Amino acid sequence: MSKWQHYIRNYIRIRKFFPFNNFKEFYNETRYREKYSKIIEPCADFRLIDNPVEVIKTIAELKSLAKNVKIHRVIIDLTNIINIDIGAISLMLSSVKELRNHKIRVSGTQPLDEDVLDFIIKSGFFGNMSNVSPHINNTLQSHKKNNKNTLIIADCNTKGRGQLIGTNIKQIRKLLLGVENHYQPLYTILMEMNANAFEHAYNDNKKHWVLGINFDEKSKKVFVTFTDNGLGIIQQLNLKRSTRVKEFISDFAKLKTPDVFNNGILLQKVFDKIYNSRFKSQINRNRGLPTIKDKNIKNQIKNLICITNNVYLDLTTDKYIILDDDFTGTFYYLELEAENF
């Protein structure tokens, strides 16, 4: 190799790591990045199921950046997190996917807590991050042969979504019973969620969902999450513009309860099949939601939770929390044990 060829080779290598001609260019680029970058720092207890108000606050802020034309880069600072769950990870990954759909670069930091870092690695989050944001060089992938957890993203271009769901259900059954068989109740639930996500969860063609499966060795439980970053169940109903709203409120007032009609009560009634029949003219407008709740009542699944818009609804206790921030999407959480089969 000639001296000139050596020079060209070394020049190319250097430019990859320092693509500036002088310090002024470097300084201007640094200032530009600071001006058009946003750092998101989640709360220390970043568990969606135990701390939904704070987690949804972070996710709502993260999602809002997709509509901010001044933001070109988002940095998720996970440094100080001491607790996290598969729910928060699923919401975070789905939000990152949405940001990338709007051409926003996403990067982040690792947690200092080794247990939290290990949990995130095993969840498959970092592996998906490198796929969602191609510029991220992922070096934290879990060892697939030993890993019993799954985190997958499906969009409108993903073929055979039903088969993908079915394959993962068999894996869940193998984890709990040692036998890789189908489980129809869970398949029915996840296919209903899939249908809602792709038929009317969005008002554009940037559709996706995230399926999370996390196995806990100690409790012998499988935790399943399903997230779509769509409009949300309550917003889909679009009741605020409907003349039927007054009728709903009037019917509720006749019950003479101390409660005030709100989105929490509305979501309860949707899952109880009280309002669904009034939307028959709208194709598949969440009319399968009572089916999801029914599987929980029959103990075919356990501890079903739904978070959508500004409501956190526990479908086992039928209690709800009105959140401080709005989550434009729908999130489901459920648990499975050997006894559910």
Contacts in CASP RR format, 6 or more apart in sequence:
PFRMAT RR
TARGET T0000
AUTHOR 0000-0000-0000
METHOD contacts of the structure
MODEL  1
MSKWQHYIRNYIRIRKFFPFNNFKEFYNETRYREKYSKIIEPCADFRLID
NPVEVIKTIAELKSLAKNVKIHRVIIDLTNIINIDIGAISLMLSSVKELR
NHKIRVSGTQPLDEDVLDFIIKSGFFGNMSNVSPHINNTLQSHKKNNKNT
LIIADCNTKGRGQLIGTNIKQIRKLLLGVENHYQPLYTILMEMNANAFEH
AYNDNKKHWVLGINFDEKSKKVFVTFTDNGLGIIQQLNLKRSTRVKEFIS
DFAKLKTPDVFNNGILLQKVFDKIYNSRFKSQINRNRGLPTIKDKNIKNQ
IKNLICITNNVYLDLTTDKYIILDDDFTGTFYYLELEAENF
1 9 0 8 1.000
18 26 0 8 1.000
20 26 0 8 1.000
20 29 0 8 1.000
33 72 0 8 1.000
33 73 0 8 1.000
36 70 0 8 1.000
36 71 0 8 1.000
36 72 0 8 1.000
36 73 0 8 1.000
37 71 0 8 1.000
37 72 0 8 1.000
37 73 0 8 1.000
37 74 0 8 1.000
37 75 0 8 1.000
38 65 0 8 1.000
38 68 0 8 1.000
38 71 0 8 1.000
38 73 0 8 1.000
38 74 0 8 1.000
38 75 0 8 1.000
39 74 0 8 1.000
39 75 0 8 1.000
39 77 0 8 1.000
40 58 0 8 1.000
40 61 0 8 1.000
40 62 0 8 1.000
40 65 0 8 1.000
40 74 0 8 1.000
40 75 0 8 1.000
40 76 0 8 1.000
40 77 0 8 1.000
41 77 0 8 1.000
41 79 0 8 1.000
41 80 0 8 1.000
42 55 0 8 1.000
42 58 0 8 1.000
42 76 0 8 1.000
42 77 0 8 1.000
42 78 0 8 1.000
42 81 0 8 1.000
42 88 0 8 1.000
42 92 0 8 1.000
43 51 0 8 1.000
43 54 0 8 1.000
43 55 0 8 1.000
43 58 0 8 1.000
43 81 0 8 1.000
44 80 0 8 1.000
44 81 0 8 1.000
44 82 0 8 1.000
44 83 0 8 1.000
45 51 0 8 1.000
45 54 0 8 1.000
45 82 0 8 1.000
45 83 0 8 1.000
46 54 0 8 1.000
46 55 0 8 1.000
46 58 0 8 1.000
46 81 0 8 1.000
46 83 0 8 1.000
46 84 0 8 1.000
46 85 0 8 1.000
46 88 0 8 1.000
47 55 0 8 1.000
47 83 0 8 1.000
47 84 0 8 1.000
47 85 0 8 1.000
47 87 0 8 1.000
47 88 0 8 1.000
48 55 0 8 1.000
48 56 0 8 1.000
48 85 0 8 1.000
48 87 0 8 1.000
48 88 0 8 1.000
48 91 0 8 1.000
48 307 0 8 1.000
48 331 0 8 1.000
48 333 0 8 1.000
49 85 0 8 1.000
49 87 0 8 1.000
49 305 0 8 1.000
49 333 0 8 1.000
50 83 0 8 1.000
50 85 0 8 1.000
52 307 0 8 1.000
52 312 0 8 1.000
52 321 0 8 1.000
52 323 0 8 1.000
53 321 0 8 1.000
53 323 0 8 1.000
53 324 0 8 1.000
55 88 0 8 1.000
55 91 0 8 1.000
56 307 0 8 1.000
56 312 0 8 1.000
56 323 0 8 1.000
56 324 0 8 1.000
56 325 0 8 1.000
56 327 0 8 1.000
57 324 0 8 1.000
57 325 0 8 1.000
59 91 0 8 1.000
59 92 0 8 1.000
59 95 0 8 1.000
59 327 0 8 1.000
60 325 0 8 1.000
60 326 0 8 1.000
60 327 0 8 1.000
61 325 0 8 1.000
62 74 0 8 1.000
62 76 0 8 1.000
62 92 0 8 1.000
62 95 0 8 1.000
62 96 0 8 1.000
62 99 0 8 1.000
63 95 0 8 1.000
63 98 0 8 1.000
63 99 0 8 1.000
63 229 0 8 1.000
63 327 0 8 1.000
63 328 0 8 1.000
65 71 0 8 1.000
65 74 0 8 1.000
65 99 0 8 1.000
65 104 0 8 1.000
66 98 0 8 1.000
66 99 0 8 1.000
66 101 0 8 1.000
66 102 0 8 1.000
66 104 0 8 1.000
67 102 0 8 1.000
71 104 0 8 1.000
72 104 0 8 1.000
72 105 0 8 1.000
73 104 0 8 1.000
73 105 0 8 1.000
73 106 0 8 1.000
73 107 0 8 1.000
74 99 0 8 1.000
74 104 0 8 1.000
74 105 0 8 1.000
74 106 0 8 1.000
74 107 0 8 1.000
75 106 0 8 1.000
75 107 0 8 1.000
75 108 0 8 1.000
75 109 0 8 1.000
76 92 0 8 1.000
76 96 0 8 1.000
76 106 0 8 1.000
76 107 0 8 1.000
76 108 0 8 1.000
76 109 0 8 1.000
77 108 0 8 1.000
77 109 0 8 1.000
78 108 0 8 1.000
78 109 0 8 1.000
78 110 0 8 1.000
78 111 0 8 1.000
78 116 0 8 1.000
78 120 0 8 1.000
79 109 0 8 1.000
79 110 0 8 1.000
79 111 0 8 1.000
79 112 0 8 1.000
80 111 0 8 1.000
80 112 0 8 1.000
81 111 0 8 1.000
81 113 0 8 1.000
81 116 0 8 1.000
82 111 0 8 1.000
82 113 0 8 1.000
82 116 0 8 1.000
83 116 0 8 1.000
84 111 0 8 1.000
84 116 0 8 1.000
84 119 0 8 1.000
84 120 0 8 1.000
85 223 0 8 1.000
86 123 0 8 1.000
86 149 0 8 1.000
86 151 0 8 1.000
86 212 0 8 1.000
86 214 0 8 1.000
86 223 0 8 1.000
86 225 0 8 1.000
87 212 0 8 1.000
87 225 0 8 1.000
87 227 0 8 1.000
87 331 0 8 1.000
87 333 0 8 1.000
89 120 0 8 1.000
89 123 0 8 1.000
89 125 0 8 1.000
89 151 0 8 1.000
90 151 0 8 1.000
90 210 0 8 1.000
90 212 0 8 1.000
90 225 0 8 1.000
90 226 0 8 1.000
90 227 0 8 1.000
90 331 0 8 1.000
91 227 0 8 1.000
91 327 0 8 1.000
91 331 0 8 1.000
92 125 0 8 1.000
93 125 0 8 1.000
93 128 0 8 1.000
93 129 0 8 1.000
93 132 0 8 1.000
93 151 0 8 1.000
93 153 0 8 1.000
93 210 0 8 1.000
94 153 0 8 1.000
94 208 0 8 1.000
94 209 0 8 1.000
94 210 0 8 1.000
94 227 0 8 1.000
94 228 0 8 1.000
94 229 0 8 1.000
95 229 0 8 1.000
96 106 0 8 1.000
96 129 0 8 1.000
96 132 0 8 1.000
96 133 0 8 1.000
97 132 0 8 1.000
97 153 0 8 1.000
97 208 0 8 1.000
97 210 0 8 1.000
97 229 0 8 1.000
98 206 0 8 1.000
98 229 0 8 1.000
99 106 0 8 1.000
100 106 0 8 1.000
100 132 0 8 1.000
100 133 0 8 1.000
101 206 0 8 1.000
105 133 0 8 1.000
105 135 0 8 1.000
106 129 0 8 1.000
106 132 0 8 1.000
106 133 0 8 1.000
106 136 0 8 1.000
107 133 0 8 1.000
107 135 0 8 1.000
107 136 0 8 1.000
110 117 0 8 1.000
110 140 0 8 1.000
111 117 0 8 1.000
111 120 0 8 1.000
120 126 0 8 1.000
121 140 0 8 1.000
121 141 0 8 1.000
121 142 0 8 1.000
122 142 0 8 1.000
122 147 0 8 1.000
122 149 0 8 1.000
123 142 0 8 1.000
123 149 0 8 1.000
123 151 0 8 1.000
123 212 0 8 1.000
123 214 0 8 1.000
124 141 0 8 1.000
124 142 0 8 1.000
124 147 0 8 1.000
124 149 0 8 1.000
124 150 0 8 1.000
124 151 0 8 1.000
125 151 0 8 1.000
126 138 0 8 1.000
126 140 0 8 1.000
126 141 0 8 1.000
127 138 0 8 1.000
127 140 0 8 1.000
127 141 0 8 1.000
128 151 0 8 1.000
128 152 0 8 1.000
128 153 0 8 1.000
129 136 0 8 1.000
129 138 0 8 1.000
130 136 0 8 1.000
130 137 0 8 1.000
130 138 0 8 1.000
130 141 0 8 1.000
131 153 0 8 1.000
132 153 0 8 1.000
142 149 0 8 1.000
148 175 0 8 1.000
148 215 0 8 1.000
149 212 0 8 1.000
149 213 0 8 1.000
149 214 0 8 1.000
149 215 0 8 1.000
150 168 0 8 1.000
150 171 0 8 1.000
150 211 0 8 1.000
150 212 0 8 1.000
150 213 0 8 1.000
151 210 0 8 1.000
151 211 0 8 1.000
151 212 0 8 1.000
151 213 0 8 1.000
152 164 0 8 1.000
152 168 0 8 1.000
152 210 0 8 1.000
152 211 0 8 1.000
152 212 0 8 1.000
153 208 0 8 1.000
153 209 0 8 1.000
153 210 0 8 1.000
154 161 0 8 1.000
154 164 0 8 1.000
154 194 0 8 1.000
154 208 0 8 1.000
154 209 0 8 1.000
154 211 0 8 1.000
155 206 0 8 1.000
155 207 0 8 1.000
155 208 0 8 1.000
156 198 0 8 1.000
156 205 0 8 1.000
156 207 0 8 1.000
156 208 0 8 1.000
158 164 0 8 1.000
161 194 0 8 1.000
162 191 0 8 1.000
162 194 0 8 1.000
165 187 0 8 1.000
165 190 0 8 1.000
165 191 0 8 1.000
165 194 0 8 1.000
165 211 0 8 1.000
166 182 0 8 1.000
166 187 0 8 1.000
166 190 0 8 1.000
168 211 0 8 1.000
168 213 0 8 1.000
169 182 0 8 1.000
169 183 0 8 1.000
169 186 0 8 1.000
169 187 0 8 1.000
169 190 0 8 1.000
170 180 0 8 1.000
170 181 0 8 1.000
170 182 0 8 1.000
170 183 0 8 1.000
171 180 0 8 1.000
171 213 0 8 1.000
172 183 0 8 1.000
172 186 0 8 1.000
172 213 0 8 1.000
172 222 0 8 1.000
172 224 0 8 1.000
172 336 0 8 1.000
173 179 0 8 1.000
173 180 0 8 1.000
173 181 0 8 1.000
173 182 0 8 1.000
173 183 0 8 1.000
173 341 0 8 1.000
174 180 0 8 1.000
175 215 0 8 1.000
175 222 0 8 1.000
176 220 0 8 1.000
176 222 0 8 1.000
176 336 0 8 1.000
176 337 0 8 1.000
176 338 0 8 1.000
176 341 0 8 1.000
177 338 0 8 1.000
177 341 0 8 1.000
183 341 0 8 1.000
185 295 0 8 1.000
185 298 0 8 1.000
185 300 0 8 1.000
185 301 0 8 1.000
186 224 0 8 1.000
186 295 0 8 1.000
186 300 0 8 1.000
186 301 0 8 1.000
186 336 0 8 1.000
188 291 0 8 1.000
188 295 0 8 1.000
189 291 0 8 1.000
189 292 0 8 1.000
189 295 0 8 1.000
189 301 0 8 1.000
189 334 0 8 1.000
190 211 0 8 1.000
190 226 0 8 1.000
192 288 0 8 1.000
192 289 0 8 1.000
192 291 0 8 1.000
192 292 0 8 1.000
193 209 0 8 1.000
193 226 0 8 1.000
193 228 0 8 1.000
193 292 0 8 1.000
193 330 0 8 1.000
193 332 0 8 1.000
194 209 0 8 1.000
195 284 0 8 1.000
196 228 0 8 1.000
196 284 0 8 1.000
196 286 0 8 1.000
196 330 0 8 1.000
197 207 0 8 1.000
197 208 0 8 1.000
197 209 0 8 1.000
197 228 0 8 1.000
197 230 0 8 1.000
197 330 0 8 1.000
198 207 0 8 1.000
198 209 0 8 1.000
199 283 0 8 1.000
199 284 0 8 1.000
200 231 0 8 1.000
200 236 0 8 1.000
200 282 0 8 1.000
200 283 0 8 1.000
200 284 0 8 1.000
200 285 0 8 1.000
201 207 0 8 1.000
201 228 0 8 1.000
201 230 0 8 1.000
201 231 0 8 1.000
201 232 0 8 1.000
201 236 0 8 1.000
201 329 0 8 1.000
201 330 0 8 1.000
202 230 0 8 1.000
202 231 0 8 1.000
203 231 0 8 1.000
207 228 0 8 1.000
207 230 0 8 1.000
208 228 0 8 1.000
208 229 0 8 1.000
209 226 0 8 1.000
209 227 0 8 1.000
209 228 0 8 1.000
210 225 0 8 1.000
210 226 0 8 1.000
210 227 0 8 1.000
210 228 0 8 1.000
211 224 0 8 1.000
211 225 0 8 1.000
211 226 0 8 1.000
212 224 0 8 1.000
212 225 0 8 1.000
212 226 0 8 1.000
213 222 0 8 1.000
213 223 0 8 1.000
213 224 0 8 1.000
214 222 0 8 1.000
214 223 0 8 1.000
214 224 0 8 1.000
214 225 0 8 1.000
215 221 0 8 1.000
215 222 0 8 1.000
215 223 0 8 1.000
216 222 0 8 1.000
216 223 0 8 1.000
220 337 0 8 1.000
220 338 0 8 1.000
221 335 0 8 1.000
221 336 0 8 1.000
221 337 0 8 1.000
222 335 0 8 1.000
222 336 0 8 1.000
222 337 0 8 1.000
223 333 0 8 1.000
223 334 0 8 1.000
223 335 0 8 1.000
224 332 0 8 1.000
224 333 0 8 1.000
224 334 0 8 1.000
224 335 0 8 1.000
224 336 0 8 1.000
225 331 0 8 1.000
225 332 0 8 1.000
225 333 0 8 1.000
226 331 0 8 1.000
226 332 0 8 1.000
227 329 0 8 1.000
227 330 0 8 1.000
227 331 0 8 1.000
227 332 0 8 1.000
228 329 0 8 1.000
228 330 0 8 1.000
229 328 0 8 1.000
229 329 0 8 1.000
230 328 0 8 1.000
230 329 0 8 1.000
230 330 0 8 1.000
231 328 0 8 1.000
231 329 0 8 1.000
232 308 0 8 1.000
232 309 0 8 1.000
232 327 0 8 1.000
232 328 0 8 1.000
232 329 0 8 1.000
232 330 0 8 1.000
233 267 0 8 1.000
233 270 0 8 1.000
233 286 0 8 1.000
233 289 0 8 1.000
233 306 0 8 1.000
233 308 0 8 1.000
233 309 0 8 1.000
233 330 0 8 1.000
234 263 0 8 1.000
234 266 0 8 1.000
234 267 0 8 1.000
234 308 0 8 1.000
234 309 0 8 1.000
234 310 0 8 1.000
234 311 0 8 1.000
235 309 0 8 1.000
235 328 0 8 1.000
236 285 0 8 1.000
236 286 0 8 1.000
237 266 0 8 1.000
237 270 0 8 1.000
237 275 0 8 1.000
237 279 0 8 1.000
237 285 0 8 1.000
237 286 0 8 1.000
239 245 0 8 1.000
239 248 0 8 1.000
239 266 0 8 1.000
244 278 0 8 1.000
248 261 0 8 1.000
248 266 0 8 1.000
248 275 0 8 1.000
249 261 0 8 1.000
252 261 0 8 1.000
252 265 0 8 1.000
253 261 0 8 1.000
259 265 0 8 1.000
262 322 0 8 1.000
263 309 0 8 1.000
263 310 0 8 1.000
263 311 0 8 1.000
263 322 0 8 1.000
264 311 0 8 1.000
264 313 0 8 1.000
264 320 0 8 1.000
264 322 0 8 1.000
265 320 0 8 1.000
266 275 0 8 1.000
267 306 0 8 1.000
267 308 0 8 1.000
267 311 0 8 1.000
267 313 0 8 1.000
267 320 0 8 1.000
268 313 0 8 1.000
268 318 0 8 1.000
268 320 0 8 1.000
269 275 0 8 1.000
270 276 0 8 1.000
270 286 0 8 1.000
270 289 0 8 1.000
271 289 0 8 1.000
271 290 0 8 1.000
271 292 0 8 1.000
271 293 0 8 1.000
271 306 0 8 1.000
271 313 0 8 1.000
271 315 0 8 1.000
272 290 0 8 1.000
272 293 0 8 1.000
273 289 0 8 1.000
273 290 0 8 1.000
276 285 0 8 1.000
276 286 0 8 1.000
276 287 0 8 1.000
276 288 0 8 1.000
276 289 0 8 1.000
276 290 0 8 1.000
279 285 0 8 1.000
279 286 0 8 1.000
279 287 0 8 1.000
280 287 0 8 1.000
292 304 0 8 1.000
292 315 0 8 1.000
292 332 0 8 1.000
293 304 0 8 1.000
293 315 0 8 1.000
295 301 0 8 1.000
295 304 0 8 1.000
296 302 0 8 1.000
296 303 0 8 1.000
296 304 0 8 1.000
296 315 0 8 1.000
296 316 0 8 1.000
296 334 0 8 1.000
299 339 0 8 1.000
299 340 0 8 1.000
300 340 0 8 1.000
301 334 0 8 1.000
301 335 0 8 1.000
301 336 0 8 1.000
301 340 0 8 1.000
302 316 0 8 1.000
302 334 0 8 1.000
302 335 0 8 1.000
302 336 0 8 1.000
302 337 0 8 1.000
302 340 0 8 1.000
303 314 0 8 1.000
303 316 0 8 1.000
303 333 0 8 1.000
303 334 0 8 1.000
303 335 0 8 1.000
304 314 0 8 1.000
304 315 0 8 1.000
304 316 0 8 1.000
304 332 0 8 1.000
304 333 0 8 1.000
304 334 0 8 1.000
305 312 0 8 1.000
305 313 0 8 1.000
305 314 0 8 1.000
305 315 0 8 1.000
305 332 0 8 1.000
305 333 0 8 1.000
305 334 0 8 1.000
306 313 0 8 1.000
306 315 0 8 1.000
306 330 0 8 1.000
306 331 0 8 1.000
306 332 0 8 1.000
306 333 0 8 1.000
307 313 0 8 1.000
307 323 0 8 1.000
307 327 0 8 1.000
307 330 0 8 1.000
307 331 0 8 1.000
307 333 0 8 1.000
308 327 0 8 1.000
308 329 0 8 1.000
308 330 0 8 1.000
308 331 0 8 1.000
309 326 0 8 1.000
309 327 0 8 1.000
309 328 0 8 1.000
309 329 0 8 1.000
310 322 0 8 1.000
310 323 0 8 1.000
310 324 0 8 1.000
310 325 0 8 1.000
310 326 0 8 1.000
310 327 0 8 1.000
311 320 0 8 1.000
311 321 0 8 1.000
311 322 0 8 1.000
311 323 0 8 1.000
312 320 0 8 1.000
312 321 0 8 1.000
312 323 0 8 1.000
313 319 0 8 1.000
313 320 0 8 1.000
314 320 0 8 1.000
END
